[in-house]
Amino acid sequence: MQISDDKKIDILLTLWREKHEAAHKMRERSQSFTLWLLGAGLTLGWILLNIDPWPLGKNIAFSGIVFVLWLTALRFLKCIKSGFDNNK
Protein backbone atom coordinates (compact mmCIF):
# COMPACT_ATOMS: atom_id res chain seq x y z
CA MET A 1 0.00 0.00 0.00
CA GLN A 2 1.47 3.31 -1.08
CA ILE A 3 0.81 6.54 0.80
CA SER A 4 1.30 9.83 -0.94
CA ASP A 5 3.78 12.36 0.41
CA ASP A 6 0.99 14.82 1.22
CA LYS A 7 -0.81 12.19 3.27
CA LYS A 8 2.42 11.32 5.12
CA ILE A 9 2.90 14.99 6.00
CA ASP A 10 -0.70 15.22 7.24
CA ILE A 11 -0.18 12.14 9.42
CA LEU A 12 3.07 13.49 10.88
CA LEU A 13 1.50 16.89 11.62
CA THR A 14 -1.46 15.22 13.33
CA LEU A 15 0.84 13.08 15.46
CA TRP A 16 2.95 16.12 16.35
CA ARG A 17 -0.14 18.09 17.43
CA GLU A 18 -1.37 15.21 19.60
CA LYS A 19 2.04 14.89 21.23
CA HIS A 20 2.12 18.64 21.86
CA GLU A 21 -1.39 18.60 23.38
CA ALA A 22 -0.50 15.65 25.61
CA ALA A 23 2.54 17.50 26.96
CA HIS A 24 0.41 20.55 27.73
CA LYS A 25 -2.21 18.43 29.51
CA MET A 26 0.50 16.80 31.64
CA ARG A 27 1.88 20.22 32.55
CA GLU A 28 -1.60 21.44 33.49
CA ARG A 29 -2.18 18.39 35.69
CA SER A 30 1.18 18.85 37.34
CA GLN A 31 0.47 22.50 38.02
CA SER A 32 -3.00 21.90 39.44
CA PHE A 33 -1.73 19.06 41.60
CA THR A 34 1.15 21.19 42.87
CA LEU A 35 -1.26 24.00 43.74
CA TRP A 36 -3.55 21.53 45.53
CA LEU A 37 -0.60 20.11 47.45
CA LEU A 38 0.61 23.58 48.38
CA GLY A 39 -2.87 24.45 49.64
CA ALA A 40 -3.02 21.26 51.70
CA GLY A 41 0.42 21.98 53.14
CA LEU A 42 -0.53 25.54 54.08
CA THR A 43 -3.75 24.30 55.68
CA LEU A 44 -1.91 21.67 57.69
CA GLY A 45 0.67 24.24 58.76
CA TRP A 46 -2.07 26.64 59.82
CA ILE A 47 -3.70 23.88 61.87
CA LEU A 48 -0.42 23.09 63.58
CA LEU A 49 0.25 26.73 64.44
CA ASN A 50 -3.23 27.41 65.83
CA ILE A 51 -3.80 24.37 68.05
CA ASP A 52 -2.68 23.70 71.57
CA PRO A 53 -0.43 20.66 71.96
CA TRP A 54 -2.25 17.56 70.83
CA PRO A 55 -2.39 14.24 72.61
CA LEU A 56 -0.27 11.44 71.21
CA GLY A 57 -3.14 9.78 69.32
CA LYS A 58 -3.93 12.91 67.35
CA ASN A 59 -0.25 13.45 66.58
CA ILE A 60 0.01 9.93 65.19
CA ALA A 61 -3.17 10.37 63.12
CA PHE A 62 -2.01 13.72 61.78
CA SER A 63 1.41 12.27 60.92
CA GLY A 64 -0.33 9.42 59.09
CA ILE A 65 -2.35 11.88 57.02
CA VAL A 66 0.78 13.83 56.10
CA PHE A 67 2.56 10.59 55.17
CA VAL A 68 -0.33 9.46 52.95
CA LEU A 69 -0.37 12.86 51.21
CA TRP A 70 3.37 12.60 50.68
CA LEU A 71 3.10 9.10 49.18
CA THR A 72 0.26 10.24 46.93
CA ALA A 73 2.34 13.17 45.71
CA LEU A 74 5.33 10.91 44.96
CA ARG A 75 3.18 8.42 43.06
CA PHE A 76 1.51 11.16 41.04
CA LEU A 77 4.82 12.80 40.16
CA LYS A 78 6.25 9.41 39.17
CA CYS A 79 3.29 8.86 36.83
CA ILE A 80 3.72 12.32 35.33
CA LYS A 81 7.44 11.66 34.78
CA SER A 82 6.76 8.35 33.05
CA GLY A 83 4.17 10.10 30.86
CA PHE A 84 6.73 12.71 29.85
CA ASP A 85 9.31 9.99 29.16
CA ASN A 86 6.83 8.03 27.03
CA ASN A 87 5.89 11.17 25.15
CA LYS A 88 9.49 11.95 24.13
MARBA-325648 format. One line per 4 residues: number of its first residue (from 0); for each residue x, y negated, z of N, C-alpha, C, O, CB. Coordinates in steps of 0.001 Angstrom, whole numbers. Glycine has a CB too. Layout:
NUM) X:Y:Z:X:Y:Z:X:Y:Z:X:Y:Z:X:Y:Z | ...
***
This chain:
0) 841:1180:0:0:0:0:888:-1245:0:1742:-1408:871:-957:3:1220 | 686:-2087:-945:1470:-3315:-1078:688:-4493:-506:-514:-4638:-731:1837:-3575:-2560 | 1405:-5328:237:807:-6537:797:1501:-7727:149:2727:-7771:52:938:-6581:2369 | 714:-8669:-283:1299:-9832:-944:2073:-10682:63:1857:-10589:1271:203:-10675:-1630
4) 2969:-11503:-454:3784:-12360:408:2919:-13362:1173:3192:-13658:2336:4836:-13103:-425 | 1887:-13879:530:991:-14820:1219:286:-14150:2401:132:-14746:3468:-53:-15383:234 | -131:-12924:2196:-812:-12187:3266:164:-11898:4413:-213:-11984:5582:-1414:-10861:2721 | 1407:-11559:4086:2415:-11321:5117:2649:-12573:5946:2774:-12497:7168:3729:-10856:4486
8) 2708:-13728:5283:2901:-14991:6001:1711:-15273:6915:1886:-15707:8054:3099:-16156:5006 | 504:-15024:6414:-695:-15224:7244:-668:-14325:8477:-1018:-14757:9575:-1970:-14949:6424 | -254:-13086:8293:-184:-12142:9416:847:-12611:10440:580:-12604:11641:168:-10720:8915 | 2020:-13017:9966:3070:-13495:10876:2637:-14752:11624:2911:-14874:12818:4358:-13774:10100
12) 1973:-15682:10956:1495:-16889:11624:433:-16563:12680:420:-17157:13758:929:-17871:10596 | -440:-15631:12366:-1463:-15224:13329:-827:-14588:14558:-1216:-14887:15687:-2453:-14247:12682 | 143:-13716:14341:837:-13084:15463:1598:-14114:16296:1622:-14023:17523:1799:-12007:14953 | 2211:-15078:15645:2954:-16118:16354:2005:-16957:17214:2326:-17276:18359:3714:-17019:15353
16) 839:-17315:16669:-144:-18091:17427:-632:-17317:18649:-754:-17881:19736:-1331:-18466:16534 | -909:-16036:18471:-1368:-15214:19598:-300:-15121:20683:-608:-15197:21873:-1748:-13807:19116 | 938:-14960:20276:2037:-14893:21235:2160:-16217:21987:2360:-16235:23201:3364:-14552:20520 | 2040:-17305:21264:2117:-18636:21857:974:-18859:22854:1196:-19383:23946:2084:-19711:20758
20) -234:-18466:22484:-1393:-18600:23378:-1226:-17736:24627:-1573:-18164:25728:-2689:-18213:22640 | -702:-16534:24461:-502:-15650:25615:498:-16256:26593:307:-16168:27806:-17:-14261:25155 | 1552:-16866:26081:2539:-17500:26956:1909:-18654:27720:2178:-18830:28909:3746:-17997:26144 | 1074:-19441:27052:407:-20551:27735:-567:-20052:28803:-665:-20641:29879:-335:-21425:26720
24) -1276:-18983:28511:-2205:-18426:29506:-1440:-17921:30728:-1886:-18114:31859:-3043:-17277:28890 | -302:-17283:30511:498:-16800:31644:1014:-17964:32477:1046:-17888:33705:1677:-15943:31150 | 1418:-19039:31811:1879:-20219:32548:743:-20829:33361:946:-21234:34506:2459:-21265:31583 | -447:-20898:32778:-1599:-21444:33494:-1934:-20590:34711:-2211:-21125:35784:-2815:-21540:32562
28) -1912:-19279:34556:-2183:-18387:35690:-1135:-18548:36772:-1455:-18575:37960:-2235:-16929:35230 | 111:-18654:36361:1184:-18848:37341:1001:-20161:38090:1178:-20213:39307:2557:-18821:36651 | 652:-21208:37378:467:-22500:38016:-714:-22488:38965:-605:-22993:40082:282:-23577:36975 | -1836:-21925:38552:-3003:-21903:39439:-2744:-21026:40655:-3174:-21357:41760:-4243:-21404:38685
32) -2048:-19916:40464:-1731:-19057:41603:-780:-19759:42566:-936:-19659:43783:-1118:-17736:41125 | 201:-20467:42020:1149:-21193:42866:429:-22275:43668:704:-22462:44853:2270:-21817:42010 | -490:-22983:43022:-1260:-24003:43743:-2123:-23374:44831:-2225:-23915:45932:-2142:-24797:42768 | -2744:-22235:44531:-3548:-21534:45534:-2676:-21102:46701:-3065:-21252:47859:-4252:-20314:44914
36) -1508:-20571:46405:-602:-20111:47446:-96:-21279:48293:31:-21160:49512:574:-19358:46827 | 188:-22392:47647:612:-23584:48378:-504:-24071:49302:-248:-24447:50446:1022:-24701:47398 | -1726:-24062:48810:-2867:-24450:49645:-3048:-23519:50828:-3314:-23972:51941:-4139:-24476:48819 | -2906:-22223:50598:-3022:-21258:51697:-1910:-21476:52712:-2147:-21410:53918:-2978:-19812:51161
40) -697:-21734:52230:425:-21978:53136:222:-23237:53963:501:-23241:55162:1719:-22083:52351 | -261:-24307:53335:-534:-25542:54077:-1638:-25339:55113:-1559:-25858:56227:-926:-26665:53112 | -2664:-24582:54737:-3747:-24299:55677:-3233:-23491:56864:-3555:-23800:58011:-4885:-23544:54975 | -2448:-22472:56598:-1907:-21666:57691:-983:-22494:58583:-991:-22342:59805:-1153:-20452:57135
44) -190:-23365:57970:671:-24236:58761:-127:-25192:59629:221:-25433:60785:1592:-25017:57857 | -1197:-25733:59066:-2068:-26636:59821:-2695:-25910:61011:-2791:-26462:62107:-3169:-27215:58909 | -3118:-24673:60783:-3703:-23882:61870:-2671:-23666:62973:-2979:-23805:64157:-4221:-22520:61342 | -1464:-23331:62582:-423:-23088:63582:-93:-24341:64392:168:-24254:65591:834:-22571:62906
48) -103:-25493:63749:253:-26726:64439:-861:-27248:65352:-589:-28002:66286:612:-27781:63428 | -2099:-26858:65092:-3228:-27407:65835:-3847:-26457:66842:-4922:-26749:67367:-4267:-27839:64889 | -3220:-25347:67128:-3798:-24367:68049:-2860:-24183:69229:-1636:-24179:69092:-4059:-23008:67336 | -3471:-24034:70380:-2682:-23697:71568:-2040:-22336:71347:-2448:-21608:70442:-3566:-23695:72861
52) -1068:-21984:72133:-434:-20663:71960:-1476:-19534:71941:-2383:-19483:72771:588:-20410:73091 | -1316:-18666:70996:-2248:-17557:70827:-1813:-16365:71663:-637:-16219:71994:-2355:-17160:69351 | -2767:-15520:71997:-2390:-14244:72614:-1702:-13341:71588:-1767:-13587:70384:-3635:-13535:73206 | -1060:-12319:72073:-267:-11437:71212:-1088:-10823:70076:-600:-10729:68949:352:-10331:72042
56) -2309:-10409:70351:-3136:-9779:69323:-3403:-10698:68146:-3351:-10270:66993:-4445:-9331:69916 | -3688:-11962:68432:-3932:-12907:67350:-2647:-13206:66587:-2684:-13404:65372:-4535:-14201:67898 | -1529:-13242:67269:-253:-13454:66585:45:-12316:65619:510:-12544:64502:884:-13590:67601 | -222:-11103:66052:13:-9931:65193:-926:-9969:63991:-500:-9701:62868:-186:-8611:65990
60) -2197:-10299:64212:-3169:-10365:63118:-2782:-11460:62124:-2833:-11253:60911:-4589:-10621:63669 | -2402:-12608:62638:-2006:-13717:61777:-753:-13351:60978:-666:-13651:59787:-1759:-14991:62615 | 203:-12712:61622:1410:-12266:60921:1069:-11262:59831:1670:-11283:58757:2408:-11650:61908 | 113:-10387:60097:-328:-9420:59089:-938:-10101:57882:-692:-9700:56745:-1329:-8455:59688
64) -1742:-11141:58128:-2352:-11884:57022:-1269:-12554:56175:-1319:-12502:54946:-3351:-12943:57559 | -304:-13175:56822:784:-13827:56101:1572:-12798:55287:1949:-13066:54146:1716:-14568:57083 | 1819:-11634:55867:2563:-10588:55170:1796:-10092:53942:2388:-9879:52884:2853:-9417:56120 | 487:-9910:54082:-325:-9456:52952:-328:-10513:51845:-232:-10170:50667:-1773:-9149:53409
68) -436:-11793:52211:-371:-12855:51210:980:-12856:50501:1053:-13053:49288:-628:-14220:51860 | 2028:-12639:51250:3372:-12600:50684:3506:-11442:49689:4032:-11619:48591:4423:-12469:51803 | 3026:-10254:50083:3099:-9099:49177:2276:-9331:47912:2694:-8970:46812:2613:-7831:49891 | 1103:-9936:48081:258:-10238:46926:970:-11196:45977:935:-11015:44760:-1085:-10838:47380
72) 1611:-12210:46537:2342:-13168:45708:3479:-12479:44954:3669:-12730:43764:2897:-14311:46573 | 4229:-11623:45626:5326:-10914:44962:4821:-10027:43835:5411:-9992:42755:6100:-10074:45970 | 3732:-9311:44084:3179:-8422:43064:2695:-9219:41856:2936:-8840:40710:2027:-7588:43644 | 2012:-10322:42128:1512:-11156:41038:2664:-11722:40213:2623:-11697:38983:646:-12297:41590
76) 3680:-12227:40884:4816:-12796:40164:5565:-11730:39367:6089:-12009:38288:5766:-13483:41140 | 5615:-10510:39901:6250:-9411:39165:5452:-9093:37892:6034:-8846:36836:6362:-8145:40064 | 4132:-9101:38000:3288:-8856:36828:3452:-9954:35790:3511:-9678:34592:1821:-8746:37240 | 3528:-11205:36250:3718:-12318:35326:5074:-12193:34621:5173:-12429:33417:3618:-13671:36076
80) 6108:-11825:35366:7444:-11664:34778:7442:-10557:33723:8016:-10719:32646:8484:-11349:35876 | 6798:-9438:34035:6759:-8352:33047:5961:-8776:31816:6290:-8373:30701:6145:-7073:33665 | 4913:-9586:32004:4167:-10101:30859:5031:-10998:29989:4986:-10905:28762:2938:-10865:31328 | 5822:-11870:30620:6730:-12706:29846:7762:-11857:29120:8064:-12112:27954:7425:-13721:30750
84) 8309:-10848:29797:9314:-9987:29163:8715:-9227:27980:9364:-9085:26944:9896:-8996:30188 | 7491:-8742:28128:6835:-8028:27027:6526:-8947:25864:6503:-8528:24707:5555:-7371:27511 | 6287:-10219:26192:5895:-11166:25146:7085:-11691:24358:6903:-12334:23325:5144:-12327:25754 | 8291:-11430:24824:9488:-11952:24127:9609:-11384:22747:10550:-11712:22025:10752:-11641:24910
***
